Amino acid sequence: MRSAREQRYGKEDAGEASGREAVVTAEGLPDWLAPVARVAATIEPPQLSRFLPPENGGRQSAVLILFGHGPRGPELLLMERAGTLRSHAGQPSFPGGALDPEDGDPEGSGPVQAALREAEEETGLDPSGVQVFGVLPRLYIPVSGFVVTPVLGWWRRPSPVGAVDQAETARVFTVPVADLTDPAHRVTTRHPSGHIGPAFLVENALVWGFTAGVIDRILHYAGWEIPWDRDKAVPLDWRS
């Protein structure tokens, strides 16, 4: 009988085209990731976002929230979308995108396969070096209509990364978790629509929107959050 902390998706469920078995397991993680694994196992959708998927509709997609260990300790992999894209141009984000038919069942292994596939296509990382240790509840991005499944990964065997296609990705970078939790790097943004949300000023980038919201909730529920000044506001056109 399999552990409650481990799920395996066979080739048939994952889609014949993938040729890989998707495994979701929290076994063997470094101790510092244990709080994030607990978040994945216990968090409820409303704790992550007030934007939840509609009962019908929405385009199924997935993102890879990849934790690694760099020169300054734990870090997170992000990318900056090309400024010429029609959707979310120039915005830092997690690697990810829409599910393809070959990814498999959206109710099964599809989101895991899609997150790994998209991360490989966008950043060039080797998926075989990634241990998927959790899957967060589906969330919704109203402006684009995407239903997003956040997939949590541990970069057990790091591989070189970079922008594979400059038409889609401006750059790929890592952010130390210490910078994300540093109150000096935390700000609040207000969208022209009036929506207010958390953001991070890190690595010469303003991380905001969906990506910042998920990071903020992970830091909070993992017990990593340090009190910060929520009245410190930055306009979304801060670089102009």
N, C-alpha and C positions, 0 to 999 in steps of 0.2 A: 504494500500500500504506500502511495507516495505521500511525502510530507506535505502539510498544509502550506508550507512556505515554498513549494516547488510545483510548477506546472510544466507539462511537456506537450507540445503540439506536434503531432506526427506529420509526415509528408502529405498525406491525403488531406488533412485539415488545413495545412499551411498553403497548399497549392502545389501542383506537380512542377510548375515552372521554377519554384524556388530551389528545390533540390536539397534543402536544409531542414533540419528539425529545430524549431524555435523552442528554447528553454528559458523559462522565467524562474529564477531561483535566487534566494537571498543567502544561500550557504556560502561560507568562505569570504564574506565581505570584510574589508578592514573595519576595525572597531568604530572609527569615526563616522562611518556610513550607516551604522545601526539605527540612529534616530530617523534617518530618511526612509529606511526600510520599514520602520514602524509606521511612519506616516502613510506609506503606500498601502499598508495592511489595514489601516483603521480609519482613514479620512473619508468623510462623506462629501458628496458633490457640493452642497451649499457652503461647506467650509473652504472650498477652493475658489469659488466665483459665484456671483449672482447671475451670471449668464450661463444658463444650462440649456442643453439641446432641446429643440422642439420635439413633440411626439412624432411628427412626421417631417420629412424633408431634411435638408442640410447635406453638404458634401462631406463624406467620411474622410478623415485625414489623421495623421499622427505626427508627433514630434519626438525627437530623442533628447532627453535631458541627461547629458553624459557628464558624470563626475570622474575626474582624474586626480592624479597627485603630481604636482609640479614642483619647481624650485622653491616656491613659497608655500607649499603645503597643498591642501585640497583646492581644487579648481573646477570650473565649469566651462564646457565648450560652447561657444556661440559663433554666429556668423552674421555678417552685415549684408543685407540684400542690396542688389545693384540699384542705383538711383534711377535707372531707366525703366524699371518694372512698373506695370500698371497697378499692381496691388502691393501695399506696404513698402513702397520704394524707399531705399536707404535705411530701413529700419533694422536694428539688431534683432535677432531671433534665434530660436533653437533650430537645428537642422530638421527638416521634415517637409511633408507635403501630402497630397491626396493619395488615397489608396488606389492601386492599379488592380485589375482583375487577377493578375498572377500573384498578388500578395496573399490572397486567400480570403477566408470568411471574415467580414468585419466584426462578427460576434465572437470570433475565435482568435486565431493567430494573426489575422490580417494587419491590425495596427502595429504589432511588433515587427512583422516582416517589412511593412512600409517604412517605419521609422528607421530601421537599419539600412534599407535600400536607399532611401532618400539621403541619409547621412553620408553614405558611400558616394552617391552621385554628386552631392554638393560639396563635400569636403575632402573626398578621397580617402577617408579613414578605412581601415580594414575591419569589417564587421566581426571577423573571427576573434578579434581581441577585445570585444565588448561582452560583458556579462550583464544581461538584462535581469534586474532584480525586483522590478515592480512595475505595475501599470496603474496609473491614477484614473479616477473617474473621467468620463467624457465631459468636455466643456464646449462652449459655443462662442464663435466670433461673429456677432451680428452683422458687422460691416461687410464681411466676405461670405457669410453663410456656411462657414466650415464648422463641422462637428469634429473636435480635436481630441484625440486620445494621447495624453502625455505618457511616454514610455521612459522609465528610469533605467539608466545604465551605469555600470562601473567599468572604466577603461583599464581593464586588467592588463592588457598588453598594448601600450600606446603605439601608434603608427603615425607616420608623417601626414599632415593635413594642410590644406590650402584651398584657395578658390579654384574649383575645377573648371567652371565656365564663368568668365567675367561678365557675360551678359546677364547672368542670374545672381552671382555672388561677388560682392566687392572685396570681401576679405573674410578670413576665418581666424578666430582668436580665442584664447582662454582667459578667464577672469578668476583670480584667486578668491575663494570664498571669504577670506579675511577682508578683501576690499568690498564685497557685497554686504557684509555685516557692519562695516565701518560707518558709523553715523555721519561722518563727513562726506560720504559718497551717496547718501540717501536723500532723495528729494520727492516732491509731489508735483505731478503735472495735471494740467486741465486741458481736456480736449475741446476743440471749438464747439462740439455738441453739448458741452457742459459736464461731461464725465470727468471725475477726478480719480486719479489712481497713483500708486507708488511708482517710483522710477529710481534708476541708479546711474550715477555719473562715473563710469569706469572705462579704462582703456580708450580714452578719447571718443567715447560714445555715450549717447543717452539711451539707456535701455528702458523702454516704457511699454505700455499697452499690455497685450496678452502675456508676453514673455515676462515682463516685470511683475505682473500680477501673480503668476505661478511661482516665480522665484520668491517673492515676498511671502507667500503662504507656506512654502516649503521651509524657509528660514524660521517662520513663526512657529509652526507646529513641530519642527525638529528641535526647538529650544535653542536655536542659534541666534535669534534676533536680539539686537542690542537697542535699547530705547533711542529713538532719533526724532528730530524736529520735523513734525508733519506739516508745520506751517512754512517750511522752506520750499518755496515754489519755483519751478523752472518752466518757462513757456516752451511749447513744442517746437518753436522756430528759433531755439536758443543759439544755433550756429550761424544764423543769417545776420 
